Amino acid sequence: MSYKEDLSKDLLIRQQRLQSTMQSMNIEGCILTTAVNVFYMTGMVYNGYYYLPIEGQPVHFVKRPEDVSFDNTIYIRKPEQITDELKNLGRSIPQSVLIETDVISFGECSRLLNTFSLKEAANASTLMRKVRSVKTEFELEQVRLCARKHEAVYKMIPSVYKDGMTDIEFQIEIERLMRLHGSLGLFRSYGENMDIYMGSLLTGENAEAPSPFDFALGGAGTSPILPLGASGQKIKKGNTIMVDMAGNYTPWMTDMTRVFSVGKTLDLAYRAHQVSIEISNKVMDIAKPGVSCAELYNIAMEAVVKNNLEPYFMGTKQQAKFVGHGVGLEINEPPVLTPRSKELLEPNIVFALEPKFVIPEVGAVGIENTYLVTQDGLEKLTILEEEIIEL
């Protein structure tokens, strides 16, 4: 069966999932406009509005491009035309609507509410992230394809390192490898102030630099406009180099971190790195459907405390309060592995686990892998040497 045929069947599954959720909430319609959610429901990105009623087929209200060929495609200039066009199709006007209230602007939200003559709407943003967190078989195949390319590029990383490089020079060479092997370039994440290009590379004292962005670790970056990741400092002997570069070789991403060192590094760095591997192995043994995300965080913290590594865990000057996150069309999907999380693992959830440590003046250590929750436990999707590799 072709990709197009597989996708067509999978889009129907996604539509049925969303409508089933709408029926359980007694919500009559859902309207989506953000690129990620329109892509999830249609397999393409268009500028406009995807409308799904509680029953029946969707309507695509498109501004551009001009070659959208779905059934029930209507070209519009503004959202105020939607209700008239629904009436022209003989469709009823919904009295309750899901809108992406967490993402679209206040002005856009107000226009949609006025279009449907509603005083308020339910939140499609949170709902869609929940729906997308449980992957279909089609999506899982895309994740696996991405993982294989992700692994292949990481294996080539030592070949592009040269003594005397700065961290940004090394990252550029890795990015070049990624693009040559099919990386899409854009690294989608959810939320405000979450700008990032193709991933993060941290070495030396820059690994301690706090960042305003809600990622696991920071880094000063090369400009105040993007204060994250590599800073332009020279990589020194004894430094570790943490490579956390996006696996975006298909629309469904994988996340993976590996660590390199220039010659030998500190014993503390090796010890902390080994604890990260031990945490990951312990989670592999414990995690399965029904296990809470908070329990996985606690497993990590127990190992950290046992080994007296609390001052270094998930940063030094600023410590992240999570050890993992869902992965999909965005790099930071639900669930999030935090101590206060109420979420439970479900079959076909894909998540990344990243117990990391920062060693002052040396750099960051620890691994990150992407996992699939199966009926019986976890399947590791990113498979690659996990020890610190000496350059």
KEDREN-71266 format. One record per atom (N, C-alpha, C, CB): residue in one letter; z, x, y. Coordinates in pm, whole numbers, plus 50000, padded with zeros to 5 digits. Glycine has a CB too. Layout:
// KEDREN-71266
AZXY
...
//
This chain:
// KEDREN-71266
M500005008449881
M500005000050000
M500005008950125
M501234990450000
S499295005050229
S499165013150350
S500395011950438
S497925009150428
Y500525021550530
Y501625021250627
Y501595008050704
Y501525033250725
K500385003850746
K500264991550824
K500734979350746
K498824989650868
E500394978750618
E500824967450534
E502324967750512
E500084967550399
D502864979750486
D504314981250468
D505054977050594
D504684995750431
L504544981550709
L505184978150836
L505144963150860
L504494985450952
S504014956850831
S503894942450853
S504934934750773
S502484937750815
K505134938650648
K506154932050565
K507544934650618
K506054936850419
D507764946850666
D509104950350715
D509424943150845
D509214965450734
L508434941250930
L508664933851054
L509104919651026
L507394933851141
L508564913650921
L508974900150883
L510444900050839
L508074894750771
I510854910350765
I512254911550723
I513164912550845
I512454923850631
R512784920650942
R513594922451063
R513684909351141
R513004933551152
Q512544902251150
Q512544889351219
Q513484879551151
Q511104883551225
Q513424879051020
Q514294869750945
Q515764873450962
Q513924869850796
R516064886450964
R517454890750986
R517974886151121
R517544906050976
L517144888151224
L517574884251358
L517724869151368
L516584889351463
Q516794861651313
Q516904847151320
Q518104841951241
Q515624840651268
S518394848251129
S519574844351052
S520844846351133
S519654852250920
T520914857551205
T522074860151291
T522144850151405
T522024874351347
M520994846951464
M520954836951571
M521434823351522
M519534835851628
Q521034819751400
Q521464806951343
Q522974806651322
Q520744804351210
S523544817851279
S524994818351258
S525754817451390
S525384831351185
M525104821651500
M525724821051633
M525344808251708
M525314833151714
N524414800451651
N523894788451717
N523264791751852
N525014778051735
I522484802651852
I521744806951971
I520264803451949
I521924822451999
E519664796652046
E518324790952025
E517174800752047
E518134779352115
G517404811452124
G516314820752151
G516824834652182
G515474815752266
C515954844452163
C516284858352195
C515104864252270
C516604866752065
I515384871052381
I514304877252458
I514634891952478
I514094870052595
L513714900552436
L513914915052437
L512844921552524
L513884920952294
T513254931852599
T512304938552687
T512394953752683
T512504934052827
T513474959252628
T513604973852623
T512694979652515
T515084977952597
A512254991952536
A511264998152448
A511744998852303
A510935012052497
V513005002752282
V513505004452146
V513524991152071
V514915010552148
N514014980752135
N514114967852065
N512764961052049
N515054958652141
V511874962452148
V510524957052130
V509834964352016
V509694958452262
F509984977552009
F509384985251899
F509964980751765
F509615000351920
Y511274978951759
Y511924974951633
Y511364961751582
Y513444973851653
M511084952351673
M510624939151632
M509114938051617
M511104929051731
T508354947651673
T506894946251672
T506154958351614
T506414943851810
G506804970051609
G506124982051563
G505324988951672
G505214978851450
M505444984251797
M504784990851910
M505644988852034
M503334985251932
V505304995952140
V505984994252268
V505004987852365
V506515007852323
Y505424976852426
Y504634971052535
Y505564967452650
Y503844958552487
N504994966652767
N505724962552886
N505664947352893
N505144969153016
G506794940952876
G506824926452876
G508054921352807
G505584920952808
Y507924909952738
Y509074903152680
Y508714897952541
Y509544891752771
Y509514901852445
Y509384896652309
Y510334884752299
Y509694907652199
Y509774873152269
Y510594860952259
Y510614856152115
Y510064849852354
L511804854252060
L511964849051925
L512814836451927
L512584859651832
P512274825251881
P513074813051872
P513964813351747
P512174800551870
I514884804251740
I515814803751627
I515064801051496
I516884793051650
E513944794351505
E513054792051390
E511614793551437
E513294777951327
G510764797851346
G509344798951381
G508954812951424
G509004789351490
Q507744814051477
Q507144827051507
Q507434831651650
Q505654826451485
P507434844851671
P507694850151805
P506504847951899
P508014865051797
V506784849352028
V505744849352130
V505874862452207
V505864836852227
H504734868952232
H504714881752301
H504204879452444
H503824892152226
F505094880552541
F504714879052681
F504484893152737
F505824871352764
V503234896752753
V502854910752779
V502334912652921
V501794915252678
K502824923252985
K502274927553115
K501204938253094
K503404932853207
R501504947853009
R500554958252974
R501014965252849
R500384968253089
P500114971352768
P498684973452790
P497884960652762
P498164984952701
E496594961452780
E495754949652769
E495094948152633
E494694950152874
D495594955252533
D494964954252400
D495954950052291
D494334967652363
V497004942852328
V497964937952230
V497314926452153
V499294933252298
S497354927252020
S496574917751940
S497424909251846
S495544925051861
F498714907651875
F499544898951792
F499154884351810
F501034900951825
D499444876251709
D499364861851729
D500344857951839
D499674854151596
N500024847551914
N500884842652020
N501174853452126
N502194837551962
T500124860452168
T500254870052278
T499754863452406
T499454883152248
I500594863552508
I500244857452637
I500484867852746
I501094844452664
Y499484870052829
Y499614879652938
Y500214872953060
Y498244885952973
I501234879353116
I501934873953232
I502104884953336
I503314867953193
R502454880953459
R502744890553565
R504234891553592
R502014886653693
K504974880753562
K506404880253594
K507124871153496
K506624875453739
P508424873153477
P509154865353376
P509234850453408
P510544870653362
E509104846953535
E509194832753572
E508094824353507
E509114831353724
Q507064830653454
Q505974823253389
Q506314819253244
Q504694831553389
I507374824953190
I507644823353047
I507844808753007
I508884831453008
T508654801353080
T508964787653038
T507724778653044
T510084781753125
D506914780353146
D505694772253154
D504764775453037
D504954774853288
E504674788153001
E503814791952890
E504354786752757
E503664807252884
L505674786352742
L506254780552620
L505914765652611
L507784782552618
K505984758652723
K505624744452724
K504164742452688
K505914738252862
N503284751452738
N501864750552706
N501604752352557
N501074761052785
L502474760052491
L502354762052346
L503004750752267
L502984775352306
G503624741252338
G504334730352270
G505684734552217
G503494724952157
R506224745552271
R507534750452228
R508624744352315
R507594765952234
S509784742352257
S510934737552334
S511534749052414
S512004731252240
I512194745752523
I512844755852607
I514284757552558
I512814751752759
P514684769252520
P516024771152464
P517124768852568
P516154785252406
Q518224763352524
Q519384761152610
Q520384772752601
Q520064748052573
S520194781452502
S521044793252487
S520144804852448
S522194791052381
V520344816352512
V519424827552495
V520204840652486
V518414828152611
L519724849352397
L520224863152390
L519394871852485
L520174868652244
I520064879452571
I519414888452666
I520114902152658
I519464882752813
E519364912752679
E519934926252669
E520784929652792
E518814936752653
T521904922852804
T522714923652925
T523374937252945
T523784913152921
D523504945352839
D524104958652854
D523124968852909
D524644963352721
V521834965652906
V520824975852934
V519964972553055
V519944977652813
I519494960253064
I518594956953176
I519394955453304
I517804943953146
S518704956253417
S519374955753547
S519934941853576
S518414959953658
F520854941253671
F521404928453713
F520294919353765
F522484930553821
G519364925353841
G518264917353895
G517394911453786
G517424925753988
E517064919553685
E516234914753575
E516964904053496
E515834926353483
C518244906253471
C519044896353398
C519094883053475
C520464901753373
S519284883853606
S519354871753689
S518034864153685
S519714875253834
R516924871353689
R515614864753684
R515414857353552
R514494875053704
L515834863453443
L515684856853313
L516594844753302
L515994866753200
L517834845953352
L518744834453350
L518174822853433
L520144838653405
N517634826153549
N517044815753634
N515794809753569
N516694821553771
T515024818053501
T513814813153434
T514144802353333
T513084824753365
F515224804453259
F515624794753156
F516654784653206
F516184802053035
S516964785253336
S517944776053397
S519294776753326
S517424761553394
L519724789053300
L521004791253232
L522004797453327
L520804800353109
K523284794753304
K524344800853383
K524824813953322
K525514791253398
E524674815253191
E525064827553123
E524274828952994
E526584827753095
A524294840952941
A523564843752818
A524424852152725
A522224850852847
A524134851352596
A524814859952499
A524194873952505
A524734853952355
N524944883852457
N524544897952469
N523664902152352
N525794906852476
A522374903952380
A521454908652276
A521604923452250
A520034905552315
S522094931152348
S522194945752333
S523094949352216
S522724952252462
T524304944152216
T525264947052110
T524774941651976
T526634941052144
L524224929551979
L523734923451855
L522604931651793
L523264909151881
M521644935851874
M520504943351822
M520944956851765
M519454945351931
R521914963151827
R522414975951774
R523074973851638
R523414982351872
K523754962751621
K524374959551493
K523304956551388
K525334947551507
V522314948551424
V521224945151331
V520494957951289
V520244935051395
R520204966751386
R519454978851357
R520254989051277
R518994985051486
S521574987851276
S522394997951207
S522214997551056
S523854995951242
V521834986051001
V521594984750857
V520094985750835
V522174971050800
K519684996450771
K518264999750762
K517594992550644
K518085014650748
T516304989450663
T515484984050555
T514964995550470
T514304975450611
E514344992450358
E513775002950273
E512655010250345
E513244996850141
F511885003150424
F510825009550504
F511435019750600
F510014999050582
E512485015950670
E513135024950764
E513715037150693
E514235017650841
L514305034950577
L514905046050503
L513845056050459
L515655040950382
E512665051250425
E511585060350389
E511185068850509
E510375052550335
Q511175062650627
Q510855070050748
Q511945080450779
Q510705060350867
V513195076950757
V514295086450777
V514155098350684
V515665079450754
R513815095750559
R513655106750462
R512485115850500
R513445101050320
L511385110050545
L510265118150592
L510685127050708
L509085109150634
C511445121450798
C511945129050912
C512845140450865
C512705119951009
A513725137650771
A514655147850721
A513915159750661
A515595141850617
R512845156950585
R512115168050523
R511505177350630
R510995162650430
K510955171650736
K510385179850843
K511485186850922
K509535171250936
H512585180050941
H513735185951010
H514195198550936
H514905175651021
E514345197350806
E514775208650724
E513765220150731
E514955204350578
A512495216750723
A511455227050722
A511465235250851
A510075220550703
V511645228650964
V511685235851091
V512935244551100
V511635225951208
Y514085239451057
Y515325247251063
Y515215260050978
Y516515238751014
K514485259450868
K514315271350786
K513575282350860
K513575267850658
M512765278650959
M511965288451033
M512685294051155
M510675282151077
I513855288651188
I514545292851311
I514795307951316
I515865285451323
P515295314551209
P515525328951220
P514275336951255
P516085334151090
S513095331851220
S511865339351242
S511485340351389
S510735333051165
V512035331751475
V511665332051616
V512735338351704
V511375318151664
Y513815343151642
Y514865349751721
Y514515364351743
Y516235348651650
K514775369151867
K514595383251900
K515825388151975
K513295385451985
D516255400351946
D517385406252016
D517125406252166
D517655420551967
G518165403252243
G518065403352389
G517675390052449
G517085413452431
M517415380052364
M517045366852415
M518205360252490
M516585357852300
T517865351552584
T518845342252639
T518865329852550
T518525338552787
D519905321852569
D519995309652488
D518835300152515
D521315302552514
I518405299252642
I517315290052672
I515985295252617
I517205287952825
E515785308352615
E514575314052555
E514505310952406
E514515329252578
F515655312052339
F515705309052196
F515425294152174
F517075312952137
Q516035285752257
Q515825271352241
Q514355267652263
Q516715263552339
I513715273752360
I512295270852386
I511445274152263
I511795278852509
E511735285352197
E510985289052077
E511205278951965
E511395303152030
I512435274051953
I512725263851851
I512005250851886
I514245261351839
E512015247252014
E511305235152056
E509815236352028
E511545232552206
R509255248152047
R507845250352017
R507565247951868
R507435264552057
L508445253151783
L508315250751639
L508345235751609
L509435257951561
M509285228951673
M509435214651650
M508165207051686
M510605209151730
R507615209851804
R506425202751848
R505225205751759
R506105206351992
L505115218451717
L504005222151630
L504075215351494
L503975237151610
H505285211351454
H505465205051323
H505705189951333
H506625211551250
G505335184151448
G505295169651456
G506395162851533
G505315164351324
S507285170351598
S508325163951677
S507705155251785
S509255174551741
L508275143351805
L507775134251907
L508185138552047
L508275120251879
G509115148052056
G509535153252186
G510675145152246
G508385153452281
L510445132452273
L511475124152335
L512605121652237
L510875110852382
F513815122652288
F515035121552208
F515815109552262
F515905134852213
R515625097752202
R516205085652259
R517695084552229
R515485073352205
S518455080952332
S519885078452315
S520245065852393
S520745090652363
Y521385060152360
Y521805047352418
Y522895049852523
Y522315037652308
G522815042852632
G523885043252731
G523475050552858
G525095049752672
E524245048052963
E524005054553091
E524465069153085
E524725047053205
N523825077553165
N524195091653173
N524185098253036
N525565093253238
M523125096152961
M522985102152829
M521655109452818
M523095091352718
D521285116352926
D520005123352929
D520045135752841
D519645127253073
I519015137552762
I518875149652681
I517405150852644
I519795149252553
Y516935163152623
Y515525164852591
Y515335165252440
Y514965177652657
M515375177052379
M515095177852236
M516295182852156
M513915186952211
G517465182952217
G518645187252146
G519425197452225
G518275192952011
S520375204152158
S521295213052225
S521435226052149
S522655206452242
L521525237152224
L521815250252166
L522955256352245
L520545259552167
L524015260252176
L525215265552242
L525585279152185
L526385255752226
T525905288352273
T526345301552231
T527385306852328
T525165311252221
G528255315752279
G529215322552364
G530115313252442
G528515331452458
E530495317752561
E531455310152642
E530885296852690
E531885318352761
N529565295352692
N528965282752736
N529345271052645
N527465284052741
A529705273952520
A530095263252427
A531355255952473
A530315268852288
E532155262552558
E533395256352609
E533155247552730
E534405267052644
A532005248952794
A531765241852920
A531755226752897
A530445246252984
P532615219352969
P532605204752952
P531375198553016
P533885198553013
S530985186852967
S529825179853019
S530185165253045
S528635180852920
P529545158953144
P529795144753168
P529175135753063
P529275140853303
F528285141152980
F527595133052881
F528455131152757
F526255139452843
D528305119552695
D529175115752583
D528595120652450
D529365100652579
F528365133752441
F527955139952315
F529145147752259
F526705149152335
A528985152552136
A530105159152071
A530585171352149
A529725163251930
L529655179952191
L529995191752268
L529195191852397
L529745204652187
G529535201152488
G528925201152620
G527935212352641
G529965201952722
G528325221952724
G527415232252770
G527035229452913
G526165233052681
A526885240052993
A526655238353136
A525235234353170
A526995251053208
G524265237153080
G522875234653112
G522345244853212
G522705220653167
T521095243453252
T520475252853344
T520355247353486
T519105256653294
S520755234853507
S520645228753639
S521725217953653
S519225222653662
P522265215953774
P523255205353796
P522715191453764
P523735205753938
I521385189753764
I520825176453735
I520875173353586
I519375175553785
L521005183453500
L521125181253356
L522185190753301
L519755183453285
P523465187553326
P524555196553287
P524925195153140
P525775193853374
L524075200453053
L524285199452910
L523495210252839
L523895185552858
G524135216852741
G523415225952654
G523235239852710
G522095220352623
A522185246652665
A521925260652697
A521925263052848
A520595265052638
S522515274552889
S522735277353031
S521905288853084
S524165280153056
G521195296052998
G520435307553042
G521145320753022
G520085306153184
Q522315320552955
Q523055332952935
Q522475340752817
Q524545330152911
K522625353952822
K522115362552717
K522975360952592
K522075377352764
I522325360452478
I523035359552349
I523525373552312
I522105353552236
K524815374752286
K525425387852263
K525795389752116
K526665389452350
K525935402252079
K526395405451944
K527775399451922
K526415420751921
G527985393251808
G529255386751777
G529285372151815
G530365393851846
N528305367651897
N528235353451933
N527755345051814
N527285351452053
T528235332651809
T527615322751721
T526605314751804
T528685313251657
I525615309451738
I524605301051802
I524535287951726
I523195308251806
M525005277351789
M524955264051726
M523655257251766
M526175255351767
V522845253651667
V521575246851691
V521715232251647
V520395253851615
D521665223451744
D521765208951720
D520525202551783
D523105202751779
M519385204551718
M518105200151772
M517635187551699
M517045211351760
A517045178551773
A516735165251723
A515785165351605
A516155156851832
G516055156851508
G515095154151402
G514345141551439
G515795152651264
N513355142951527
N512605131251574
N511145132451534
N512725129651727
Y510925133951404
Y509575135551350
Y508955122251307
Y509595145251232
T509745111951302
T509295098051291
T510125090251392
T509465092351142
P509785077651419
P510615070151513
P512085069351470
P510065056151529
W512355070051339
W513735069451289
W514245083751270
W513815061351155
M515225087351347
M515665101251358
M516675105251251
M516245103551492
T516825118351236
T517935124451164
T518635133951259
T517445131851034
D519875137251228
D520665146251311
D521215157351220
D521835138651385
M521095169751264
M521535180951180
M521905192751270
M520425185051078
T523005199251237
T523445211151308
T523665222451210
T524735208351388
R523175234251246
R523455246351169
R523835257451266
R522225250451082
V524515267651214
V525065278351298
V524535291951252
V526605278251295
F524195300051350
F523725313651327
F524655323151402
F522235315551374
S524635335751365
S525435345651438
S524615358251457
S526745348751363
V524895365151567
V524265378151592
V525195388751535
V523975380451747
G524895393651416
G525805402451346
G527015394751298
G526215414151435
K528065401851267
K529305395451223
K530035389351343
K530215405651151
T530785378851317
T531575372551421
T533045372351379
T531065358151449
L533885365351454
L535325365451429
L535685358251300
L536055359051545
D536755362851235
D537255356251114
D537615341751143
D538485363651059
L538145339051263
L538505325351300
L537275316251298
L539155325051440
A536145321451342
A534915313451342
A534495310051200
A533785321051414
Y534555319851109
Y534195317250969
Y535155307250906
Y534195330450888
R536445308550939
R537445299550880
R537225285250927
R538875304250915
A537015283651058
A536795270151112
A535515264151056
A536725270651266
H534485272351042
H533225267450988
H533405262550844
H532135278450993
Q534195269750767
Q534445265750629
Q535205252550623
Q535225276650555
V536135250450717
V536865237650722
V535895226250752
V537985238250830
S534915228650839
S533905218350866
S533165214550738
S532905223250972
I532805224550658
I532115221850531
I533035214150437
I531665234950463
E534315217950433
E535275211150346
E535455196550389
E536625218450348
I535515194050519
I535625180250569
I534415172150524
I535745180050723
S533245177850538
S532015170850500
S532005167650351
S530795179250536
N532455177150269
N532515174850124
N533535164050089
N532865187850050
K534655164050160
K535685153950135
K535175139950172
K536965157150216
V534465138950283
V533905126050323
V532875121450219
V533245127050462
M532085130750166
M531125127250060
M531845121149940
M530325139750017
D533035126049909
D533795121149793
D534415107349819
D534905130949757
I534775104649944
I535555092749977
I534705081050026
I536565096150082
A533695084050104
A532955073550175
A532135064750081
A532045079750279
K532205051750105
K531415041850032
K531525028650107
K531905040449882
P530755018550070
P530865005650139
P532295000350138
P529924995450074
G532744995550254
G534094990250267
G535095000150323
G534574985650136
V534785013050320
V535675023050378
V535545022650530
V535335037350324
S536655023650600
S536625022550745
S536185035750809
S537995018450799
C535535034550921
C535115046450996
C536335054051047
C534195042551113
A537395046851079
A538625053451123
A539195062351012
A539665042951164
E539075058050888
E539575066250777
E538815079450767
E539475058550644
L537515079150791
L536725091450786
L537145100950898
L535225088350797
Y537435095451016
Y537945103751125
Y539275109951086
Y538095095551255
N540135101951025
N541465106850988
N541385117750881
N542325095350938
I540425116550790
I540215127150689
I539925140450759
I539065123350592
A539075139750860
A538735151850935
A539965157551006
A537625148951037
M540725148951072
M541875153651148
M542955159451056
M542455142351231
E543125153750939
E544115159150845
E543775173550808
E544185150450717
A542495176250784
A542065189850750
A542235199250869
A540605189950703
V541945194150988
V542085202251109
V543545206251130
V541555194651233
V544445196451120
V545875199051139
V546405208451032
V546675185951138
K546015205950908
K546465214350797
K546105228950818
K545855209450666
N544985231450883
N544525245150904
N544825250451044
N543035245950879
N545655243051119
N546085247351253
N544905250151347
N546955259751242
L543905241151344
L542705243251424
L542545232751535
L541485242951334
E543625225351564
E543525214751665
E543035219651801
E544865208251682
P543435231551849
P542985235751983
P541475237851994
P543675248352023
Y540785239051882
Y539365242251882
Y538475230551839
Y539115253851791
F539095219751790
F538325209051727
F537605200551829
F539225200351643
M536295199351815
M535425191251900
M535535195252048
M535765176251885
G535705208452070
G535795213652205
G537145219852234
G535515202752305
T537255226352349
T538535232252392
T538975226052524
T538415247752406
K538195228252629
K538545222752761
K538385207652765
K537675229152870
Q537505202452683
Q537275188052673
Q536945185052527
Q536105183152769
Q537755176852463
Q537595174452320
Q537095160252294
Q538935176852247
A535975159352223
A535415146352187
A536345139252088
A534005147952126
K536425126252097
K537335118352013
K536565110751906
K538145108552099
F535525116851853
F534795111151740
F534255122651657
F533645101651788
V533905119651532
V533355130051444
V532015126051384
V534345133351333
G531485114751427
G530215110451371
G529725097751437
G530325108451222
H528485094151405
H527845082751470
H526645078351388
H527415086351614
G526265065751402
G525055060751339
G523815067351396
G524975045751354
V522745067351318
V521475073451360
V520345063751324
V521255087351291
G519345062951411
G518195054451382
G517125056551485
G518605039751378
L516665045851549
L515705046951658
L516335053851778
L515175033251698
E517645052951789
E518415060651887
E519355069851811
E519205051251984
I519705080951875
I520515090951807
I521985086851799
I520395104251877
N522395077151878
N523805073251883
N523965058251858
N524415076952019
E523605054151738
E523745040151700
E525115037551637
E522615036151601
P525495024851620
P526705021851544
P526485025351398
P527095007051559
P527575028351326
P528965028551372
P529335041951433
P529905025251257
V530475042451501
V531005054851555
V532295058151482
V531235053851709
L532435070551440
L533595074751362
L534695079451457
L533225085951261
T535535069951498
T536645072551590
T537945068051525
T536415065451726
P539105072551577
P540375068551516
P540695053851535
P541475076751573
R540095047351634
R540405033251661
R539305023751616
R540655031451809
S538305028851549
S537185020451507
S537635009651409
S536095029051444
K537094997651425
K537334986551332
K536174984951234
K537554973451410
E535154993251249
E533944991651170
E534124997051028
E532774998551237
L533464990150935
L533474994250794
L532064998850755
L533954982650702
L531995008250664
L530695012550614
L530045001250534
L530835025250527
E528724999950549
E527934990250475
E526774997350407
E527424978850567
P526284991850296
P525094997750234
P523934998350332
P524684989750110
N523185009350327
N521985011750408
N522275015050554
N521104999650403
I523525018050586
I523835024150715
I523525039050704
I525335021650756
V522935044550809
V522665058950817
V523535064550929
V521135061950842
F524295075050898
F525155080851001
F525195095950989
F526575075050992
A525525102251101
A525695116851106
A527185120051115
A524915123051226
L527595130251041
L528975135251045
L528945149151105
L529625135350903
E529745151751210
E529665164551280
E531045170151318
E528835162951404
P531845174151222
P533115180751255
P532855194951306
P534065181151131
K533075197151435
K532705209851498
K533915216251567
K531585207651600
F533815229251585
F534885236951649
F534255246151753
F535695245151543
V534995248651858
V534565258251960
V535555269851963
V534465251452100
I535045281951944
I535865293951945
I535645300852079
I535515303451824
P536685302052164
P536505307652297
P535775321052296
P537845309352364
E534785322152387
E533955334052411
E533025337452295
E534855345852439
V533175330752182
V532335333252065
V531225322952054
V533175333351938
G531595310352060
G530625299552048
G531145288351961
G529315304851992
A530265279451921
A530625267951840
A530255270251695
A529955255251893
V531035264151605
V530765264751461
V530945250851401
V531705274951390
G530475249351279
G530565236451212
G529185231051179
G531325226351298
I529135222051084
I527855216451041
I527765201751079
I527685218150889
E526535196851079
E526265182551093
E525155178950997
E525885178851240
N525375168050925
N524365162750834
N524215147750855
N524725165850688
T523085142550811
T522835128250815
T522965122650674
T521435125150874
Y523645111350662
Y523955105350533
Y523505090850529
Y525465106350503
L523195086250410
L522895072250383
L524035066350300
L521535070550310
V524545054950343
V525555047850264
V524835039850156
V526435038450355
T525125043050031
T524545035849917
T525575026049861
T524065045749807
Q525215019049756
Q526155009749693
Q527365016949636
Q525455001849583
D527175029449597
D528235036749526
D528895047849607
D527685042549402
G528295051749720
G528855062849795
G527915067349904
G529175074449702
L527705080449914
L526825086050015
L525705094049952
L527605094750111
E524555093750016
E523435102649983
E523225111750104
E522125094549948
K523305124750083
K523045134150191
K521535134950212
K523655148350160
L521105132350335
L519675131950365
L519155145250419
L519395120950464
T519995153050483
T519595166050537
T520205176950451
T520035167650687
I519365183750375
I519855193250274
I519345207150310
I519385189150130
L520285215950344
L519935229350389
L521185238150381
L519345229250534
E520985251050364
E522075260750362
E523065257850475
E521525275250374
E524365257750442
E525365253650539
E526235264850592
E526225243450478
E526205276550530
E527005287650577
E526405293250706
E527085298650469
I527195300850782
I526685307550901
I525655317950860
I527845314050982
I524485317350920
I523395326550886
I523355337850989
I522015319050880
E523425350050942
E523425361651031
E521995365251069
E524125373650964
L521745366551198
L520405369951248
L520245385151261
L520155363251385
//
